[in-house]
Amino acid sequence: MKLPDTWHIVWHYMLTLYRQRWVLRDRRRLEAWQEKRIRRQVRSVRAQSAFYRAWWAERPEDAWRSYPVIDKSVMMEHLDQLNTARIGKQEAMELAVEAERTREFTPTIGEVTVGLSSGTSGHRGLFLVSRRERLAWAGTVLAKILPGPLLGRHRIAFFLRANSNLYGSVGSRRIQFQFYDLLDPIEEHVARLCGQQPSLLVAPASMLRLLADMKRAGRLPLHPQKLVSVAEVLDPLDRRIIEGAFGQPVHQVYQCTEGFLAATCAHGTLHLNEDIVYVQKEYVDRDAGRFVPILTDFSRTTQPIVRYRLNDLLTERREPCPCGSPLTAIERIEGRCDDIFAFRAAGGDRLIPIFPDFITRALLAASPEITAYHAVLHAPDRLVVALEIDDTCRDAAQAAVVKSLQALCERTGTVLPAVDFEAYRHVSGERKLRRVERRFTLDSEWVLECNKEREGKCALG
């Protein structure tokens, strides 16, 4: 790593720690600080991005909270005019696709790193990150997830579907960074892990679960100082098994194409990274604290993120975190809005939303013998549940699952779809694991409209 790059990362590492300790001490001070940063960002973006200049029209900068919202489809359609590096979408897409094909992720356009999102929603998005932003990201991430001080020695094992210059930036003489391609055979991963003996293990929840199963079977002599789950929703069942196998809590990083959005504190609570991004909450169930985040990132300028609606569903934490941070605490990430189930209302054809967490709780409450599951709603009247369970318990567990789901439907005033069962199978790396998944399309405004109609009481609180 070049010396200037190293110092840039160290600077942002120290800046992040400084803000956490001195600047972001209370909520009022945090919000005042955010407002200044966002207005400065809006002025800069308006001057540099032709898309945003037209999108916002003549609205004043102090009205930024009411600027029209964008999403992935809008961003991708207008990427040529939206980005400030004057990079063409076609050129960026060709480079990113070629990197995916060859598994060589180092090429850039100038100093801008180009990558593709995983495309779990069916629409792959491009991300553009400048050298300055890449190094700032590395310093911020290290400050939030390293199990010790930056000047210590760390061995990081990082599992993901695709590598990037973004991730490789964290390597240095004191930090040994190794990327593990999820598409490689698990036997290769085990051999490399045993040789590296990472102090920090970062991987999607499904890979951590696979490694935990191997460790319980005595096939993986690994003792990392810290575990971090990324890229997938951390299911409570997987969390319990992973923590039991490794004898330590699982931390989380909430990172997506749109930015580094949240990380867990020392107490294991997931906090929004409101020192680099502002999150507005579009509630779908206010009483329960469920919301869709609308992001304004005041740290990125190459591909500005201003009033960007994610497709994720988050739940606020009701109790304050013992760490005392003013950053918003998140109880859980439930998954994508597209995975909210839709059951028919009892006595009618109207569809009622059932949140992923309700399905998870119903399945886990059905039988302690279930060690993995995958619930897929193919239509309002057809649900397929895959279970990992000993064959001697399978019939009883399946009956218990139907009973538990029926109880949920009675409480929500809905009709249980026909339930089919199959054996559980998931190959890590083929696709992101979504324990609860809906595979038919509904109007994108369906949940929000239902919420407005029923005043936030369209399902259990």
N, C-alpha and C positions, 0 to 999 in steps of 0.2 A: 504494500500500500504506500502511495506517495505521502511524504511528510505533511504537505498541506491538507490532504484528505484526513489524515490522522488527527491533526489539530482541530479541524472542522468538527469531527465527530466528538472529540473531547469537549469542545466548547459547548455543543448542544447537550451533551450529557450533563455537564455542570450547570448549564442554564436551566434544564429541566428540574434538577434537584433544588436549585435556588428558588425557582418559582413555587415548587411544592412546599418549601419550608417558610418562605418569607412573603411572597406575593399573594399566593392563593390561601390565605389563612381563614377567610370567612366568605360567606356567599355574597354578601353585598359588595365587598371589594372585588371578588372574582367577576361579578356581572358588570361592574363599572369598567374593569380592565378589558373584558371581552368587547364591550361596546366600542371602545376606542380602536381596538384592533380591527374589528369588523368594518367600521366606517372607513378606515384607511384602506382596507382590502377592497371595499366596494369602489372607492375612487380609482384605485389602481386597475382593477378589472374593467371598469367602464372605459378607461382610457386605452386599454390594450386589446380587449376582446370585442370584435365586431358583433358577434352573436349577442353577448350580454347587453351591449349598448343598445341594440334594437329591441331585445327582449324586455328590458326595463323601461324603454321609452324615456319620458321626462320625469319619472318618479324620483323624488329627492332621496339622498342617501340615508337620511334619518328615518325613512319609511321602508327600509330594507326588509323588515319582518313581514311585509305584505307584498313583496315582489312576487311575480308569478313563479310557481314551482316548476322545476324540471325533474325528469327521471332518466333512466338509462336510455330509453328509446329516443328521447329528445336530444340527449347528449350525443349519442352515436350519429343521429341524423345530421347534426350541425357541427360535428367535431372540427371540420376544417376551419370554420369561422370562430369556434369557441376557444380553441387552444391559442395560447399567446406565443408559441414557438414557430408558428406558421408552418406546421407539419401537416401534410396532406393525409387524410384518412386512408386512402388507398395504399400509399407508400408504407404507412405504419402497419396496416393490416397485413400486407405481404411480408414484412419483416417479422412480425409476431408469429404468423402462421409457419414460416420457414423455421423459426426458432423452435416451435413446438414439434415440427417434423423431425428435425435433426437432433433435438434435445441439447442444442448449443444456444445458451441464453445470454451470451455476452454482447452481441452486436447492438449498436446504438445508432441514432440519427443525430449526428453531431455529438453533443453531450447529453442527449435526452434518451433515457431508458424507455423502451416500449414493451408492453406486455399485454396478455389477454387474461380476462377473468375466466373462471372455471365454467361459467355458463350453465349453472344449475337451474336457472329460470328458463333455459332454452334460448337465451339471447346472450351471446358473448360480447363483453365490452372491452374496449381498449383503454389502457392507462398510459399516460405520458408523465415522466418524472425527470426533472432536470438534475444535474449533478449536485447542485446546492441542496435541492429538496431531498435527494437520495441520502446525502450525508447527514442532513438534519434529522431525517427519519431514523437513521441508524443510531445516532446519539440519543434520541428520545426513547427509542425502544430499549436500548441497553440500560438506560437509567431506570426503566420501569420493570424490567424482567430479570436482570442479572441476579444470581443468588449471592453476590458479594460485590465489593468495590471494583471499579473499572480497572484499577491497577493490579488487581489479583490476576491469577491465571485461570482461564475458563476454557472448557472444552464443550462446544455446542454441537449437538446433533439436531439437524433441522429437516424434518420430513415434509414434503409438499409435492403436489402434482407437477409443478414447474419451477425451476430455479429462476433467478433474476439478479441483475447487477444490484438491485435494491437490497436483497438479502446478503449477497456476498460482501457488501460494504462493511459488515460488522467484523470481518476478520482482521487480525493484526498479529504482531509478534506475541502478545500476551493472550490473545483470544483465538483459539483454534476453532475454525468454523468448517463443518463438513455438511454438505447438502446430500440428502438421501432422496432419490427419486422414487416416488410411490409406485411407479410402474415397474421397478426392478423386483426380482424375486425376493421373497422374505428371507430365504437362506443367505443371500448376499448381505442383506441388512444385518442379520444376526452376527455374521462374521465380522463385519465392519464395526458394529457397536462393541463387540467384545474387545476388539483391538483399540478402539478409541477410548472406551470407558468415559462417556460424556458426563460432565458435571451438570449440564443443562440439557434436558431432552424436550424438544419442541415438536409436536406432531398433531395431526387430526385425531379426534377422539377415537375413531375406529381403529387407527393404527396403535394408539396407546392401549386400547383394549386388547388388540391382538398380541402386543408385546407383554401385557400383563398376564394373559393366558399362558404364554410361553414361560414367563417367569414363575408362575404358580406350578407349572409342570417341571420346573427345574432345568429348563433348556436355555435360560438367559441370565447369566450371572452379572447383573447390572445393578449399580447402586448410585443413581444420579442424585445430586443435591436438590434438584428442583425439576418438576414436571410442569409443562405448559401445554394446554390444549388449544388448538387453533383450527380455523377453517370450517369446522362442523359444530353443530349444537352438541354440547356435552350433556348427554342423557343421564338422569340420576342413577339408573342401573349401571351404566358404564362407569360413572364416577365412583360408585361404591366398590366395584370390582378392581378398578385401577388403583384406587387408594389402598385397598386391602393388600394387593400384591406388592406394591412398592413401599407401603408403610409410611406414606406422607400424603398431604393434600395435593389435589390437582389445581393448578392455577390456570387462568384463561387469558387469552388475548383475542379481542374482537377486532379483526382486521379484514378489510375487503378492498375491492378495487377503488372505492371512494375514500379510503384513508385508514389510519390507525385510530380506531374509534374508542376502544376501552381496554383496560387491563386490570388485573386483580391486585389489591394491596396486600400487605403482609398478613392481614386477617383473612385473606381469601375472598374478599368482596370485590365484585366487578364494578369499577368506577368508570364513567365516561371520561374520555380524555378532553375535558373542557378547557384545558390549557392550550389546545391546538385546534379544536373544533367546537362550534356552537350547535346544540341540538334542540330543535323545537319539537314538541310532542303533539302528534296528531292522534288523539285518543280514540280507540275503538271500544274501550270499556274503562271509563274513567274511575268507577268505583273500585275496580281491581287493579288499576294502575297500568293497564295494557295500552301501549301506544306504538305508532309507526314513527320512526325518527325522520325529521327533515334536517339535513345537514348544511351548515355553512362553515367551510374550512378556511380559517384565516391564516394558514401557513403555506398553502399551495398557490402558485401563480401560473405554472405552465398549463395545467388543465384545471381551471378554477371550478370549485365546487361551492355554489351559492344557492341556497334554498333547493336542495336536491333531496327528493323523497326516495328513501330506501324502500325495499320490498320486505323488510324484516319486521318482526313483531317482538317487542321487548316488554318486560314487566318491571316496574319500579320496585325498589325495596322499601318496605313500609317503615322499618326501624332504622335509626341512624347507625352507621358503621362505627365500631369501637375505635377505628383509626382516627376519627375526627375530621377527615377530609371534607371540604365543602363540595367536592365533585360529586355529581349525582350518582347514587348507588343503584345498581341494577340487580334485581333478584334473580332473573334468568333471561336468557335469550330463547324464545320459544321456537323460532324458525322463521320461515318465509310466510308472508301473507297468503301466497298461493297455496299453502299447505293447510290453511284453515278448512276443516271439514264442513260440508254442507249436508245436513240431514233434513228430511222432510218434516214439516210440522205435523203433529198429530191432528187428524181431522181436516187436513188441507194439503195443498201442493206447495205452499210457500216454503222456501228453504231457510233454515235456521243455522247460523254459524256455530260451530263447536271448535273451540280453540285446541291446538295441539297438546297443550299441557293437560287438558281434561282426558284426552285419549291415553296419554302416557300414564297418568295416575290410575285410570281404570284398568289398564293392562297390568301394571305392576302390583296393584292391589289384588288381582285375581289369584295369583299363585306365586309363592316364594321360589318355586322350582324353575321359573322362567329365567334364563340367563341371557337371552337376547331376543329382540322382536323387531318386526317391521310391519307397520300397518299402512295399507295403501287403499285409498278410496277411489275406485274406478268410476263410480257414478253414485248418485244419492241413494240408490238401492242396491249397491254392490260394494262390499268391503272384503278385502283379502288380508288376513293376518298370518304372517310367518313367525313361527316360534322356534327358538332353540331350547329344547327341553329333553330330558331323558324319556325314551319311549314308554317306560313303565308308568310315567305320570302324564303322558300326552292327552289321553282322553279326558281325564279329570280336569286338567288345566284348560283344555279347550272349552269344556262345559262351564268352567268358572269364568273364563273370559267373556263368553256370551252373557252370562248372568250379570257380570260387572258392567258390561256395556249397556245392557238392558236397563240397569239401575240408573246409569247416566242419562239415558234417553228419557226415562220417566221424570227425572229432575229437570230436564230441559224442555219437556213438552215436545219431543220428537219421536220419530219412528226409526227403530233400529234397522239398518239395511240387512240384506242377506249376508251372512258371514261365512266365508270360505277359509279354510286353513291350509297351510302348506309348510314344508320344512324351511327353516331359516338358512339363508346363504348370502354372504356379502364378501366380496373380494376387495380389499383395501387398494385404492389407487384407480380402480375402474371408474368410479364416480363418487361424488361426495355422499356420505351416508346421511340419509334423512329418515329417522325412525318413524316419523309420522308424515305421510306424503299423500297429496291429492293429485290425481292424474287426469282430471278433466277441467275444462276452462269455464270460468264464470266471469261475469262482468267485473272489470277491475275496480269499480266503485261499489261493488255489492256489499262488502262488510261495512264501509263507511255509511252508506245509505241506510243499511239495517240499523246501525248504531244510532243514527240521527232519529230514525223512526221510533225506536224503542228506548231512546234516552240512555244508551249505554247498558241496557239490560237484556241484550239479545242472547245471552248465554249466562252461565254461572259466574258469579262474582267471587 
